[in-house]
Amino acid sequence: MGVKKKKIGAAGRFGAGYGKVKNKLIAVEKKQRIRQDCPFCKGRAVRVSKGIWNCKKCNKTFAGGIFHLKD
């Protein structure tokens, strides 16, 4: 019978011996994939390029963090 492995998430592509790296990567990618809100109207923000965001609702363009707006 096979052994049930612990779910690692997106960092499962790394093998054994990368424990700290996996945990850091999981935290960054989880933060990166959350829904981003516009700071002006709280509408949906879409990333245009690195650090440039555009709101679908109010059509404002603004700068933020490279991959995410919230810290």
DRENPAKE-143091 format. One record per atom (N, C-alpha, C): residue in one letter; chain; atom name; x, y, z. Coordinates in Angstrom, 2 decimals, always signed. Layout:
N
<rec><rest>A</rest><kette>A</kette><atom>CA</atom><u>X</u><v>Y</v><w>Z</w></rec>
...
END
This chain:
71
<rec><rest>M</rest><kette>A</kette><atom>N</atom><u>+0.84</u><v>-1.17</v><w>+0.00</w></rec>
<rec><rest>M</rest><kette>A</kette><atom>CA</atom><u>+0.00</u><v>+0.00</v><w>+0.00</w></rec>
<rec><rest>M</rest><kette>A</kette><atom>C</atom><u>+0.89</u><v>+1.24</v><w>+0.00</w></rec>
<rec><rest>G</rest><kette>A</kette><atom>N</atom><u>+0.52</u><v>+2.24</v><w>-0.78</w></rec>
<rec><rest>G</rest><kette>A</kette><atom>CA</atom><u>+1.32</u><v>+3.46</v><w>-0.89</w></rec>
<rec><rest>G</rest><kette>A</kette><atom>C</atom><u>+1.17</u><v>+4.34</v><w>+0.33</w></rec>
<rec><rest>V</rest><kette>A</kette><atom>N</atom><u>+2.14</u><v>+5.20</v><w>+0.50</w></rec>
<rec><rest>V</rest><kette>A</kette><atom>CA</atom><u>+2.14</u><v>+6.13</v><w>+1.61</w></rec>
<rec><rest>V</rest><kette>A</kette><atom>C</atom><u>+1.54</u><v>+7.45</v><w>+1.14</w></rec>
<rec><rest>K</rest><kette>A</kette><atom>N</atom><u>+0.61</u><v>+7.99</v><w>+1.89</w></rec>
<rec><rest>K</rest><kette>A</kette><atom>CA</atom><u>+0.00</u><v>+9.26</v><w>+1.55</w></rec>
<rec><rest>K</rest><kette>A</kette><atom>C</atom><u>+0.98</u><v>+10.39</v><w>+1.84</w></rec>
<rec><rest>K</rest><kette>A</kette><atom>N</atom><u>+1.25</u><v>+11.20</v><w>+0.84</w></rec>
<rec><rest>K</rest><kette>A</kette><atom>CA</atom><u>+2.21</u><v>+12.29</v><w>+1.00</w></rec>
<rec><rest>K</rest><kette>A</kette><atom>C</atom><u>+1.51</u><v>+13.57</v><w>+1.40</w></rec>
<rec><rest>K</rest><kette>A</kette><atom>N</atom><u>+2.23</u><v>+14.40</v><w>+2.12</w></rec>
<rec><rest>K</rest><kette>A</kette><atom>CA</atom><u>+1.70</u><v>+15.69</v><w>+2.55</w></rec>
<rec><rest>K</rest><kette>A</kette><atom>C</atom><u>+1.57</u><v>+16.61</v><w>+1.33</w></rec>
<rec><rest>K</rest><kette>A</kette><atom>N</atom><u>+0.46</u><v>+17.31</v><w>+1.22</w></rec>
<rec><rest>K</rest><kette>A</kette><atom>CA</atom><u>+0.26</u><v>+18.21</v><w>+0.10</w></rec>
<rec><rest>K</rest><kette>A</kette><atom>C</atom><u>+1.15</u><v>+19.42</v><w>+0.24</w></rec>
<rec><rest>I</rest><kette>A</kette><atom>N</atom><u>+1.94</u><v>+19.69</v><w>-0.75</w></rec>
<rec><rest>I</rest><kette>A</kette><atom>CA</atom><u>+2.92</u><v>+20.77</v><w>-0.69</w></rec>
<rec><rest>I</rest><kette>A</kette><atom>C</atom><u>+2.43</u><v>+21.99</v><w>-1.44</w></rec>
<rec><rest>G</rest><kette>A</kette><atom>N</atom><u>+1.60</u><v>+21.82</v><w>-2.44</w></rec>
<rec><rest>G</rest><kette>A</kette><atom>CA</atom><u>+1.11</u><v>+22.94</v><w>-3.21</w></rec>
<rec><rest>G</rest><kette>A</kette><atom>C</atom><u>+1.96</u><v>+23.17</v><w>-4.44</w></rec>
<rec><rest>A</rest><kette>A</kette><atom>N</atom><u>+2.13</u><v>+24.43</v><w>-4.81</w></rec>
<rec><rest>A</rest><kette>A</kette><atom>CA</atom><u>+2.85</u><v>+24.78</v><w>-6.02</w></rec>
<rec><rest>A</rest><kette>A</kette><atom>C</atom><u>+4.34</u><v>+24.45</v><w>-5.92</w></rec>
<rec><rest>A</rest><kette>A</kette><atom>N</atom><u>+4.87</u><v>+24.32</v><w>-4.72</w></rec>
<rec><rest>A</rest><kette>A</kette><atom>CA</atom><u>+6.29</u><v>+24.02</v><w>-4.54</w></rec>
<rec><rest>A</rest><kette>A</kette><atom>C</atom><u>+6.58</u><v>+22.54</v><w>-4.63</w></rec>
<rec><rest>G</rest><kette>A</kette><atom>N</atom><u>+5.61</u><v>+21.74</v><w>-5.01</w></rec>
<rec><rest>G</rest><kette>A</kette><atom>CA</atom><u>+5.82</u><v>+20.32</v><w>-5.14</w></rec>
<rec><rest>G</rest><kette>A</kette><atom>C</atom><u>+6.77</u><v>+19.95</v><w>-6.26</w></rec>
<rec><rest>R</rest><kette>A</kette><atom>N</atom><u>+7.08</u><v>+20.89</v><w>-7.12</w></rec>
<rec><rest>R</rest><kette>A</kette><atom>CA</atom><u>+8.00</u><v>+20.62</v><w>-8.22</w></rec>
<rec><rest>R</rest><kette>A</kette><atom>C</atom><u>+9.44</u><v>+20.50</v><w>-7.74</w></rec>
<rec><rest>F</rest><kette>A</kette><atom>N</atom><u>+9.73</u><v>+20.93</v><w>-6.50</w></rec>
<rec><rest>F</rest><kette>A</kette><atom>CA</atom><u>+11.06</u><v>+20.77</v><w>-5.93</w></rec>
<rec><rest>F</rest><kette>A</kette><atom>C</atom><u>+11.12</u><v>+19.44</v><w>-5.21</w></rec>
<rec><rest>G</rest><kette>A</kette><atom>N</atom><u>+12.27</u><v>+18.86</v><w>-5.20</w></rec>
<rec><rest>G</rest><kette>A</kette><atom>CA</atom><u>+12.44</u><v>+17.58</v><w>-4.53</w></rec>
<rec><rest>G</rest><kette>A</kette><atom>C</atom><u>+12.71</u><v>+17.78</v><w>-3.05</w></rec>
<rec><rest>A</rest><kette>A</kette><atom>N</atom><u>+13.16</u><v>+16.71</v><w>-2.42</w></rec>
<rec><rest>A</rest><kette>A</kette><atom>CA</atom><u>+13.49</u><v>+16.76</v><w>-1.00</w></rec>
<rec><rest>A</rest><kette>A</kette><atom>C</atom><u>+14.75</u><v>+17.61</v><w>-0.80</w></rec>
<rec><rest>G</rest><kette>A</kette><atom>N</atom><u>+14.88</u><v>+18.19</v><w>+0.37</w></rec>
<rec><rest>G</rest><kette>A</kette><atom>CA</atom><u>+16.07</u><v>+18.97</v><w>+0.69</w></rec>
<rec><rest>G</rest><kette>A</kette><atom>C</atom><u>+15.92</u><v>+20.45</v><w>+0.40</w></rec>
<rec><rest>Y</rest><kette>A</kette><atom>N</atom><u>+14.71</u><v>+20.89</v><w>+0.03</w></rec>
<rec><rest>Y</rest><kette>A</kette><atom>CA</atom><u>+14.48</u><v>+22.31</v><w>-0.25</w></rec>
<rec><rest>Y</rest><kette>A</kette><atom>C</atom><u>+13.42</u><v>+22.86</v><w>+0.69</w></rec>
<rec><rest>G</rest><kette>A</kette><atom>N</atom><u>+13.43</u><v>+22.48</v><w>+1.94</w></rec>
<rec><rest>G</rest><kette>A</kette><atom>CA</atom><u>+12.36</u><v>+22.81</v><w>+2.87</w></rec>
<rec><rest>G</rest><kette>A</kette><atom>C</atom><u>+12.12</u><v>+24.30</v><w>+3.05</w></rec>
<rec><rest>K</rest><kette>A</kette><atom>N</atom><u>+13.15</u><v>+25.06</v><w>+3.40</w></rec>
<rec><rest>K</rest><kette>A</kette><atom>CA</atom><u>+12.98</u><v>+26.50</v><w>+3.62</w></rec>
<rec><rest>K</rest><kette>A</kette><atom>C</atom><u>+12.63</u><v>+27.23</v><w>+2.33</w></rec>
<rec><rest>V</rest><kette>A</kette><atom>N</atom><u>+13.25</u><v>+26.81</v><w>+1.24</w></rec>
<rec><rest>V</rest><kette>A</kette><atom>CA</atom><u>+12.98</u><v>+27.43</v><w>-0.05</w></rec>
<rec><rest>V</rest><kette>A</kette><atom>C</atom><u>+11.53</u><v>+27.19</v><w>-0.45</w></rec>
<rec><rest>K</rest><kette>A</kette><atom>N</atom><u>+11.05</u><v>+25.96</v><w>-0.23</w></rec>
<rec><rest>K</rest><kette>A</kette><atom>CA</atom><u>+9.65</u><v>+25.63</v><w>-0.55</w></rec>
<rec><rest>K</rest><kette>A</kette><atom>C</atom><u>+8.68</u><v>+26.49</v><w>+0.24</w></rec>
<rec><rest>N</rest><kette>A</kette><atom>N</atom><u>+8.95</u><v>+26.65</v><w>+1.54</w></rec>
<rec><rest>N</rest><kette>A</kette><atom>CA</atom><u>+8.04</u><v>+27.44</v><w>+2.38</w></rec>
<rec><rest>N</rest><kette>A</kette><atom>C</atom><u>+8.01</u><v>+28.90</v><w>+1.95</w></rec>
<rec><rest>K</rest><kette>A</kette><atom>N</atom><u>+9.16</u><v>+29.46</v><w>+1.60</w></rec>
<rec><rest>K</rest><kette>A</kette><atom>CA</atom><u>+9.20</u><v>+30.85</v><w>+1.14</w></rec>
<rec><rest>K</rest><kette>A</kette><atom>C</atom><u>+8.47</u><v>+31.00</v><w>-0.19</w></rec>
<rec><rest>L</rest><kette>A</kette><atom>N</atom><u>+8.68</u><v>+30.04</v><w>-1.09</w></rec>
<rec><rest>L</rest><kette>A</kette><atom>CA</atom><u>+8.03</u><v>+30.09</v><w>-2.39</w></rec>
<rec><rest>L</rest><kette>A</kette><atom>C</atom><u>+6.52</u><v>+29.97</v><w>-2.26</w></rec>
<rec><rest>I</rest><kette>A</kette><atom>N</atom><u>+6.05</u><v>+29.10</v><w>-1.39</w></rec>
<rec><rest>I</rest><kette>A</kette><atom>CA</atom><u>+4.61</u><v>+28.93</v><w>-1.17</w></rec>
<rec><rest>I</rest><kette>A</kette><atom>C</atom><u>+4.01</u><v>+30.24</v><w>-0.68</w></rec>
<rec><rest>A</rest><kette>A</kette><atom>N</atom><u>+4.70</u><v>+30.93</v><w>+0.25</w></rec>
<rec><rest>A</rest><kette>A</kette><atom>CA</atom><u>+4.19</u><v>+32.20</v><w>+0.78</w></rec>
<rec><rest>A</rest><kette>A</kette><atom>C</atom><u>+4.12</u><v>+33.27</v><w>-0.30</w></rec>
<rec><rest>V</rest><kette>A</kette><atom>N</atom><u>+5.14</u><v>+33.37</v><w>-1.13</w></rec>
<rec><rest>V</rest><kette>A</kette><atom>CA</atom><u>+5.17</u><v>+34.38</v><w>-2.20</w></rec>
<rec><rest>V</rest><kette>A</kette><atom>C</atom><u>+4.09</u><v>+34.10</v><w>-3.24</w></rec>
<rec><rest>E</rest><kette>A</kette><atom>N</atom><u>+3.97</u><v>+32.84</v><w>-3.67</w></rec>
<rec><rest>E</rest><kette>A</kette><atom>CA</atom><u>+3.00</u><v>+32.53</v><w>-4.71</w></rec>
<rec><rest>E</rest><kette>A</kette><atom>C</atom><u>+1.56</u><v>+32.63</v><w>-4.21</w></rec>
<rec><rest>K</rest><kette>A</kette><atom>N</atom><u>+1.33</u><v>+32.35</v><w>-2.94</w></rec>
<rec><rest>K</rest><kette>A</kette><atom>CA</atom><u>-0.01</u><v>+32.51</v><w>-2.38</w></rec>
<rec><rest>K</rest><kette>A</kette><atom>C</atom><u>-0.39</u><v>+33.98</v><w>-2.36</w></rec>
<rec><rest>K</rest><kette>A</kette><atom>N</atom><u>+0.54</u><v>+34.83</v><w>-1.97</w></rec>
<rec><rest>K</rest><kette>A</kette><atom>CA</atom><u>+0.32</u><v>+36.27</v><w>-1.94</w></rec>
<rec><rest>K</rest><kette>A</kette><atom>C</atom><u>+0.12</u><v>+36.83</v><w>-3.34</w></rec>
<rec><rest>Q</rest><kette>A</kette><atom>N</atom><u>+0.82</u><v>+36.26</v><w>-4.29</w></rec>
<rec><rest>Q</rest><kette>A</kette><atom>CA</atom><u>+0.77</u><v>+36.71</v><w>-5.67</w></rec>
<rec><rest>Q</rest><kette>A</kette><atom>C</atom><u>-0.58</u><v>+36.41</v><w>-6.32</w></rec>
<rec><rest>R</rest><kette>A</kette><atom>N</atom><u>-1.23</u><v>+35.33</v><w>-5.90</w></rec>
<rec><rest>R</rest><kette>A</kette><atom>CA</atom><u>-2.45</u><v>+34.89</v><w>-6.58</w></rec>
<rec><rest>R</rest><kette>A</kette><atom>C</atom><u>-3.74</u><v>+35.40</v><w>-5.94</w></rec>
<rec><rest>I</rest><kette>A</kette><atom>N</atom><u>-3.66</u><v>+36.20</v><w>-4.88</w></rec>
<rec><rest>I</rest><kette>A</kette><atom>CA</atom><u>-4.88</u><v>+36.71</v><w>-4.27</w></rec>
<rec><rest>I</rest><kette>A</kette><atom>C</atom><u>-5.49</u><v>+37.80</v><w>-5.15</w></rec>
<rec><rest>R</rest><kette>A</kette><atom>N</atom><u>-6.76</u><v>+38.01</v><w>-4.99</w></rec>
<rec><rest>R</rest><kette>A</kette><atom>CA</atom><u>-7.47</u><v>+39.02</v><w>-5.76</w></rec>
<rec><rest>R</rest><kette>A</kette><atom>C</atom><u>-7.01</u><v>+40.40</v><w>-5.34</w></rec>
<rec><rest>Q</rest><kette>A</kette><atom>N</atom><u>-6.68</u><v>+41.25</v><w>-6.30</w></rec>
<rec><rest>Q</rest><kette>A</kette><atom>CA</atom><u>-6.18</u><v>+42.59</v><w>-6.01</w></rec>
<rec><rest>Q</rest><kette>A</kette><atom>C</atom><u>-7.31</u><v>+43.61</v><w>-6.19</w></rec>
<rec><rest>D</rest><kette>A</kette><atom>N</atom><u>-7.40</u><v>+44.56</v><w>-5.29</w></rec>
<rec><rest>D</rest><kette>A</kette><atom>CA</atom><u>-8.43</u><v>+45.59</v><w>-5.35</w></rec>
<rec><rest>D</rest><kette>A</kette><atom>C</atom><u>-7.80</u><v>+46.94</v><w>-5.66</w></rec>
<rec><rest>C</rest><kette>A</kette><atom>N</atom><u>-8.53</u><v>+47.76</v><w>-6.38</w></rec>
<rec><rest>C</rest><kette>A</kette><atom>CA</atom><u>-8.09</u><v>+49.12</v><w>-6.71</w></rec>
<rec><rest>C</rest><kette>A</kette><atom>C</atom><u>-8.10</u><v>+49.97</v><w>-5.44</w></rec>
<rec><rest>P</rest><kette>A</kette><atom>N</atom><u>-7.04</u><v>+50.74</v><w>-5.17</w></rec>
<rec><rest>P</rest><kette>A</kette><atom>CA</atom><u>-7.03</u><v>+51.58</v><w>-3.97</w></rec>
<rec><rest>P</rest><kette>A</kette><atom>C</atom><u>-7.99</u><v>+52.76</v><w>-4.05</w></rec>
<rec><rest>F</rest><kette>A</kette><atom>N</atom><u>-8.48</u><v>+53.09</v><w>-5.24</w></rec>
<rec><rest>F</rest><kette>A</kette><atom>CA</atom><u>-9.38</u><v>+54.24</v><w>-5.40</w></rec>
<rec><rest>F</rest><kette>A</kette><atom>C</atom><u>-10.85</u><v>+53.85</v><w>-5.25</w></rec>
<rec><rest>C</rest><kette>A</kette><atom>N</atom><u>-11.29</u><v>+52.82</v><w>-5.98</w></rec>
<rec><rest>C</rest><kette>A</kette><atom>CA</atom><u>-12.72</u><v>+52.50</v><w>-6.00</w></rec>
<rec><rest>C</rest><kette>A</kette><atom>C</atom><u>-13.02</u><v>+51.11</v><w>-5.47</w></rec>
<rec><rest>K</rest><kette>A</kette><atom>N</atom><u>-12.01</u><v>+50.35</v><w>-5.07</w></rec>
<rec><rest>K</rest><kette>A</kette><atom>CA</atom><u>-12.15</u><v>+48.98</v><w>-4.57</w></rec>
<rec><rest>K</rest><kette>A</kette><atom>C</atom><u>-12.68</u><v>+48.02</v><w>-5.64</w></rec>
<rec><rest>G</rest><kette>A</kette><atom>N</atom><u>-12.50</u><v>+48.39</v><w>-6.91</w></rec>
<rec><rest>G</rest><kette>A</kette><atom>CA</atom><u>-12.88</u><v>+47.51</v><w>-8.01</w></rec>
<rec><rest>G</rest><kette>A</kette><atom>C</atom><u>-11.76</u><v>+46.52</v><w>-8.29</w></rec>
<rec><rest>R</rest><kette>A</kette><atom>N</atom><u>-11.93</u><v>+45.72</v><w>-9.32</w></rec>
<rec><rest>R</rest><kette>A</kette><atom>CA</atom><u>-10.95</u><v>+44.69</v><w>-9.67</w></rec>
<rec><rest>R</rest><kette>A</kette><atom>C</atom><u>-9.77</u><v>+45.32</v><w>-10.39</w></rec>
<rec><rest>A</rest><kette>A</kette><atom>N</atom><u>-8.57</u><v>+45.09</v><w>-9.90</w></rec>
<rec><rest>A</rest><kette>A</kette><atom>CA</atom><u>-7.36</u><v>+45.61</v><w>-10.53</w></rec>
<rec><rest>A</rest><kette>A</kette><atom>C</atom><u>-6.71</u><v>+44.52</v><w>-11.36</w></rec>
<rec><rest>V</rest><kette>A</kette><atom>N</atom><u>-6.23</u><v>+44.89</v><w>-12.52</w></rec>
<rec><rest>V</rest><kette>A</kette><atom>CA</atom><u>-5.57</u><v>+43.96</v><w>-13.42</w></rec>
<rec><rest>V</rest><kette>A</kette><atom>C</atom><u>-4.14</u><v>+44.41</v><w>-13.64</w></rec>
<rec><rest>R</rest><kette>A</kette><atom>N</atom><u>-3.21</u><v>+43.47</v><w>-13.56</w></rec>
<rec><rest>R</rest><kette>A</kette><atom>CA</atom><u>-1.81</u><v>+43.80</v><w>-13.76</w></rec>
<rec><rest>R</rest><kette>A</kette><atom>C</atom><u>-1.53</u><v>+43.93</v><w>-15.25</w></rec>
<rec><rest>V</rest><kette>A</kette><atom>N</atom><u>-1.05</u><v>+45.11</v><w>-15.65</w></rec>
<rec><rest>V</rest><kette>A</kette><atom>CA</atom><u>-0.73</u><v>+45.36</v><w>-17.05</w></rec>
<rec><rest>V</rest><kette>A</kette><atom>C</atom><u>+0.69</u><v>+44.88</v><w>-17.34</w></rec>
<rec><rest>S</rest><kette>A</kette><atom>N</atom><u>+1.61</u><v>+45.27</v><w>-16.51</w></rec>
<rec><rest>S</rest><kette>A</kette><atom>CA</atom><u>+3.00</u><v>+44.81</v><w>-16.60</w></rec>
<rec><rest>S</rest><kette>A</kette><atom>C</atom><u>+3.60</u><v>+44.90</v><w>-15.20</w></rec>
<rec><rest>K</rest><kette>A</kette><atom>N</atom><u>+4.90</u><v>+44.68</v><w>-15.08</w></rec>
<rec><rest>K</rest><kette>A</kette><atom>CA</atom><u>+5.52</u><v>+44.68</v><w>-13.75</w></rec>
<rec><rest>K</rest><kette>A</kette><atom>C</atom><u>+5.36</u><v>+46.04</v><w>-13.09</w></rec>
<rec><rest>G</rest><kette>A</kette><atom>N</atom><u>+4.63</u><v>+46.09</v><w>-12.00</w></rec>
<rec><rest>G</rest><kette>A</kette><atom>CA</atom><u>+4.46</u><v>+47.32</v><w>-11.24</w></rec>
<rec><rest>G</rest><kette>A</kette><atom>C</atom><u>+3.37</u><v>+48.25</v><w>-11.76</w></rec>
<rec><rest>I</rest><kette>A</kette><atom>N</atom><u>+2.77</u><v>+47.96</v><w>-12.89</w></rec>
<rec><rest>I</rest><kette>A</kette><atom>CA</atom><u>+1.72</u><v>+48.80</v><w>-13.47</w></rec>
<rec><rest>I</rest><kette>A</kette><atom>C</atom><u>+0.39</u><v>+48.04</v><w>-13.37</w></rec>
<rec><rest>W</rest><kette>A</kette><atom>N</atom><u>-0.57</u><v>+48.69</v><w>-12.72</w></rec>
<rec><rest>W</rest><kette>A</kette><atom>CA</atom><u>-1.89</u><v>+48.09</v><w>-12.53</w></rec>
<rec><rest>W</rest><kette>A</kette><atom>C</atom><u>-2.95</u><v>+48.98</v><w>-13.17</w></rec>
<rec><rest>N</rest><kette>A</kette><atom>N</atom><u>-4.03</u><v>+48.39</v><w>-13.65</w></rec>
<rec><rest>N</rest><kette>A</kette><atom>CA</atom><u>-5.12</u><v>+49.12</v><w>-14.25</w></rec>
<rec><rest>N</rest><kette>A</kette><atom>C</atom><u>-6.43</u><v>+48.60</v><w>-13.67</w></rec>
<rec><rest>C</rest><kette>A</kette><atom>N</atom><u>-7.31</u><v>+49.50</v><w>-13.27</w></rec>
<rec><rest>C</rest><kette>A</kette><atom>CA</atom><u>-8.60</u><v>+49.11</v><w>-12.70</w></rec>
<rec><rest>C</rest><kette>A</kette><atom>C</atom><u>-9.63</u><v>+48.95</v><w>-13.81</w></rec>
<rec><rest>K</rest><kette>A</kette><atom>N</atom><u>-10.38</u><v>+47.86</v><w>-13.76</w></rec>
<rec><rest>K</rest><kette>A</kette><atom>CA</atom><u>-11.42</u><v>+47.63</v><w>-14.76</w></rec>
<rec><rest>K</rest><kette>A</kette><atom>C</atom><u>-12.60</u><v>+48.57</v><w>-14.58</w></rec>
<rec><rest>K</rest><kette>A</kette><atom>N</atom><u>-12.90</u><v>+48.92</v><w>-13.32</w></rec>
<rec><rest>K</rest><kette>A</kette><atom>CA</atom><u>-14.10</u><v>+49.70</v><w>-13.00</w></rec>
<rec><rest>K</rest><kette>A</kette><atom>C</atom><u>-13.91</u><v>+51.19</v><w>-13.28</w></rec>
<rec><rest>C</rest><kette>A</kette><atom>N</atom><u>-12.86</u><v>+51.80</v><w>-12.69</w></rec>
<rec><rest>C</rest><kette>A</kette><atom>CA</atom><u>-12.66</u><v>+53.25</v><w>-12.85</w></rec>
<rec><rest>C</rest><kette>A</kette><atom>C</atom><u>-11.63</u><v>+53.59</v><w>-13.93</w></rec>
<rec><rest>N</rest><kette>A</kette><atom>N</atom><u>-11.00</u><v>+52.58</v><w>-14.51</w></rec>
<rec><rest>N</rest><kette>A</kette><atom>CA</atom><u>-10.03</u><v>+52.73</v><w>-15.59</w></rec>
<rec><rest>N</rest><kette>A</kette><atom>C</atom><u>-8.84</u><v>+53.62</v><w>-15.21</w></rec>
<rec><rest>K</rest><kette>A</kette><atom>N</atom><u>-8.46</u><v>+53.60</v><w>-13.95</w></rec>
<rec><rest>K</rest><kette>A</kette><atom>CA</atom><u>-7.28</u><v>+54.33</v><w>-13.51</w></rec>
<rec><rest>K</rest><kette>A</kette><atom>C</atom><u>-6.07</u><v>+53.41</v><w>-13.57</w></rec>
<rec><rest>T</rest><kette>A</kette><atom>N</atom><u>-4.94</u><v>+53.98</v><w>-13.92</w></rec>
<rec><rest>T</rest><kette>A</kette><atom>CA</atom><u>-3.68</u><v>+53.24</v><w>-13.96</w></rec>
<rec><rest>T</rest><kette>A</kette><atom>C</atom><u>-2.82</u><v>+53.74</v><w>-12.82</w></rec>
<rec><rest>F</rest><kette>A</kette><atom>N</atom><u>-2.22</u><v>+52.82</v><w>-12.09</w></rec>
<rec><rest>F</rest><kette>A</kette><atom>CA</atom><u>-1.41</u><v>+53.20</v><w>-10.93</w></rec>
<rec><rest>F</rest><kette>A</kette><atom>C</atom><u>-0.28</u><v>+52.22</v><w>-10.75</w></rec>
<rec><rest>A</rest><kette>A</kette><atom>N</atom><u>+0.71</u><v>+52.64</v><w>-9.97</w></rec>
<rec><rest>A</rest><kette>A</kette><atom>CA</atom><u>+1.87</u><v>+51.80</v><w>-9.71</w></rec>
<rec><rest>A</rest><kette>A</kette><atom>C</atom><u>+1.70</u><v>+51.13</v><w>-8.36</w></rec>
<rec><rest>G</rest><kette>A</kette><atom>N</atom><u>+2.21</u><v>+49.93</v><w>-8.27</w></rec>
<rec><rest>G</rest><kette>A</kette><atom>CA</atom><u>+2.15</u><v>+49.19</v><w>-7.01</w></rec>
<rec><rest>G</rest><kette>A</kette><atom>C</atom><u>+3.40</u><v>+48.35</v><w>-6.88</w></rec>
<rec><rest>G</rest><kette>A</kette><atom>N</atom><u>+3.33</u><v>+47.33</v><w>-6.04</w></rec>
<rec><rest>G</rest><kette>A</kette><atom>CA</atom><u>+4.43</u><v>+46.39</v><w>-5.94</w></rec>
<rec><rest>G</rest><kette>A</kette><atom>C</atom><u>+4.57</u><v>+45.65</v><w>-7.26</w></rec>
<rec><rest>I</rest><kette>A</kette><atom>N</atom><u>+5.69</u><v>+45.00</v><w>-7.47</w></rec>
<rec><rest>I</rest><kette>A</kette><atom>CA</atom><u>+5.91</u><v>+44.35</v><w>-8.76</w></rec>
<rec><rest>I</rest><kette>A</kette><atom>C</atom><u>+4.90</u><v>+43.26</v><w>-9.00</w></rec>
<rec><rest>F</rest><kette>A</kette><atom>N</atom><u>+4.64</u><v>+42.41</v><w>-8.00</w></rec>
<rec><rest>F</rest><kette>A</kette><atom>CA</atom><u>+3.72</u><v>+41.31</v><w>-8.23</w></rec>
<rec><rest>F</rest><kette>A</kette><atom>C</atom><u>+2.41</u><v>+41.44</v><w>-7.50</w></rec>
<rec><rest>H</rest><kette>A</kette><atom>N</atom><u>+2.31</u><v>+42.27</v><w>-6.49</w></rec>
<rec><rest>H</rest><kette>A</kette><atom>CA</atom><u>+1.07</u><v>+42.39</v><w>-5.73</w></rec>
<rec><rest>H</rest><kette>A</kette><atom>C</atom><u>+0.97</u><v>+43.77</v><w>-5.12</w></rec>
<rec><rest>L</rest><kette>A</kette><atom>N</atom><u>-0.23</u><v>+44.18</v><w>-4.80</w></rec>
<rec><rest>L</rest><kette>A</kette><atom>CA</atom><u>-0.47</u><v>+45.50</v><w>-4.23</w></rec>
<rec><rest>L</rest><kette>A</kette><atom>C</atom><u>-0.42</u><v>+45.48</v><w>-2.72</w></rec>
<rec><rest>K</rest><kette>A</kette><atom>N</atom><u>-0.95</u><v>+44.43</v><w>-2.11</w></rec>
<rec><rest>K</rest><kette>A</kette><atom>CA</atom><u>-1.04</u><v>+44.36</v><w>-0.65</w></rec>
<rec><rest>K</rest><kette>A</kette><atom>C</atom><u>+0.22</u><v>+43.77</v><w>-0.07</w></rec>
<rec><rest>D</rest><kette>A</kette><atom>N</atom><u>+0.60</u><v>+44.23</v><w>+1.11</w></rec>
<rec><rest>D</rest><kette>A</kette><atom>CA</atom><u>+1.78</u><v>+43.67</v><w>+1.77</w></rec>
<rec><rest>D</rest><kette>A</kette><atom>C</atom><u>+1.41</u><v>+42.57</v><w>+2.71</w></rec>
END
